[in-house]
Amino acid sequence: MGFLSPLFLGGLLAAGLPVYIHLLKQHRSEPVKFSSTMFLERRTQSSVKHRRLKYIALFAMRLAIILLLALMFANPFVQRAVGSAGGGRKFVAIAVDNSFSMRTGDRLAQAKQAALSALSGMGATDRGQIMTFSSSVQFLTQPTSDKAELQRAIQGIQPGDGRSAYGEVSRTLRSMNQPDGLPVEAHVISDMQLTSMPTPFAELAIPPSTKLQLHAVADKREPNWFVESVNAPRSIFQPKKVRIQAVVGGAGTPPGELPVELAINGKVLETKKVTLTESGRATLEFFLPEAAYGLNRGEIRIPAKDSLAADDRFPFSIERKESSRILIVHDSRSSRAATYAAAAIESVPDAGYTVESLTSDQASNVAPSKFSSVILSDVGTLPASLESALNEYVKQGGGVFVALGSSTIARGKVPLTGETIRDARYASREGERFLTAGQVDKTHPAAARAGTLDEVRFYQISNVTTDKSARIIAKLSDGTPLMYERKIGEGKVLVLTSTLDNVANDLPLHASFVPLMEQSAHYLSGFDPVPADYSVDSFAELRSARDAGSAVDVLDPDGKRAVSLKESAAAQSIRLSREGFWELRRANGRNELIAVHADRRESDLEVIPKETLALWQGTGSRDGTGGGTSDQTTKPYSLWWYFALALFAVSIAESIFASRYLAAERETGNSLRRAA
Amino acid sequence: MMQRFLDPGVLASISGLELIAKTVVDGFISGLHRSPTFGFSQEFAEYRAYSEGDDLRHVDWNVYARTDRTYLKRYRGETNTQLTILIDASASMAYGSHKVTKIEYAKYLAASIAYMSNQQRDSVGIMLFDDEIRQFVPPSARHGQFMRVLHAIDKAETGTRTDFEKPFYHCMSFLHRRGMLVVISDFYAEPERVVKAMVPLRAHGDELILFHLLDPQELRPTFGDAALVVDMESGEDIEVTPEYMKTEYRQKIDGHVAAMKSEAQKAGIDYFMLDTSQPLDAALRDYLLVRQGRA
């Protein structure tokens, strides 16, 4: 028997603590004062022996807790004879790093060579498996004894764009329990990049039965320049200059001047020079005069060549498209609401909406389907043709925002949803004077950024008998619905039970009005916000809930289809596994260009210190027993688990015992000591 | 609502005996139903024929003018009782297992009774004793007497052992007028001896009310383990067991209370046992009932 962490045995010294408490600092019964002993008679405790026994038992339990704790941490083990099930055979696992940094120079070729030489040590009866790893581990073969197949797998390894994670490799090695008990010989072949180390070193631990051999294909940090990030708008609507910000940097590089290019659709438009300090970073700004309509492929490049050329360019996409149109239909008597709503929607920079404001008579022959969404602002009776067209528009997936005011109240029904308006509620001059919003559902996309609306004063509200299926987005403080959503067919209708005209409320004067209108327009138009940039191994959403069943096509950076037919109809998202431009062709005919870049932590080619590598290697088998060279070997069998169980049991017993023992003492003390 | 302010624990947090007395009495009175018996106002009660020695100021001259007879007009509040409160300030009174010790409870009770009597314009006096007379303020209805009494109560500190004979002997020699004596003590003495010391006063015509204060721990002690108990008066220590405290001690203390009550009744003395964890209103109610009977 031995101890894997014998230093923890020092904790046994703590056993002195209960000895001190119980034996040296012996319990003395403190005399307690009592008003009179007139009615007391001297009695001795009949169960002195019991008390003493209780006391000794408590002391023993406390001592046992300390001892067990120290022993548990010292991790005791016994050597158990393990008959080599494989009869000298072993399992060889070869993991080759194919992350982005392995594109540096000929590192991948060196790694393959190292893998082949590791494979040469595999005996005829041994089994082996080849895997590559970046952010996740990919098995290239099944466990096999066929060396030729394993060699082919090694030769077929291609460089990837992912970020290496050594924690993942160790996790995979930990899960490699061979059913036939074969010892594992693991070869990890990598450039040993420091940035790929997991934060807790414990994640690198491998089982003692595994013998780990690390093969480093890089031994020093190579200088490398890279484009770290680019900030460019995904969509533009106006024919104006587009500002593109880029950050370039160096890792292990000397100070110097570096040319940087902006290229759009393969054509270099501008070149700038930037001065970098040693391993420093610098920010540049480019102005794109006018982007062409449609999808534009942009790149920021560093023409100067270094050891890792792949990170000297950073892709980004810019789509120039027409603005979406929003129709506002208002009552012919007042256009105030339309003015406020249009100003709010159009004031958002790069929102991409143009607003068309018409009276209900003017809009009678307009086709709503030409608009991304429609706002009905306090309209009375709608022309039959418009009402019919709007009903059809909503059923087919359109979005309508309805604001209720005096004209709608006179009509008695909410347009499109048909809900009954019971009456109008006015805030009285003598009473509450105005109504306020009490509760806003922030989880609804339309109200997510509108704040609490608690400063808005509502003077008139329509009391609507809402349908059970309605989702209440905002309520007044007395619970009356202020804003709600109804789904009709494929479309949706947002109803505000007050107006947008700064008469029935002062909502348009508050800062929350702009995000409320903008988010409502986005929500009703089906506008899905997309991330500004994607890194390799992130996921792109392929369809929203309403697009279920519609086919989506994805083309990878090589222009090849990245999803199968089955996936194109059902997959919710796709993993962007490579750097470059990915094209998404959605069911509604919209095309999207997604620029994917490699994680720039891969650009820092600093290598892990040899001491750290030795520590990692040391977590596995040290004596070579993992190699399985002898038929009969011993294996340490840890006993800490049994000590932990015993510790748990003794702790529970001590708690119960001590609480009873101390409760008895405390009871006496509390009742009597106050008099002192 | 006001009942809350009669809770000894709450009173302990109030500084100033006068405020405590006012809080207790006003809270207690406001909790009572309106009763003609307890009126503090100068309420007309009856006419009484003038007899020699009566104060001429109280003669109803209007009646005299009409009937040519002299009558005195008497009021309900006009009882002119001479009240002396005796507080046992022996060491055992310092005992308390909760927020309020027995001596504090006795102070609150004495201050409240003094306040009520002062409201009725009675003469009030105070005597603090243990085995000696520690403080004595003779009964008086003079202006400022109430504050003198309160000051004496406030300064009360527990001393040593109890001796019931000295204070009552002292009372016999100082109190010539008949009056009322309220004794507040934990009565750790033989009931016969206590009552025997009071009998001469009773014979003198004085009304006696005994308030027997006991802490809940004294009535029902809860000992979890054997303990060494030290007598607060004598310093004698004695080891007791929980079994004893649960059984025999309780029987003995109950017997003592019963004996005190029985002996007091025999001597025509009103006796009330008070648990110091209970609100003061019970004590005040008992006092007023006795007071009503004597008015």
Interface residues (C-beta under 8 A of the other chain):
Chain A: S29 E30 P31 V32 K33 F34 S35 S36 T37 M38 F39 L40 E41 R42 R43 T44 Q45 S46 R51 A663 A664 E665 R666 E667 T668 S671 L672 R674 A675
Chain B: S92 M93 A94 Y95 G96 S97 H98 T101 K102 D186 Y188 D215 Q217 E218 P221 T222 F223 G224 D225 A226 A227 L228 V229 V230 D231 M232 E233 S234 E236 D237 I238 E239 V240 T241 P242 E243 Y244 E248 Y249 K252 I253 H256
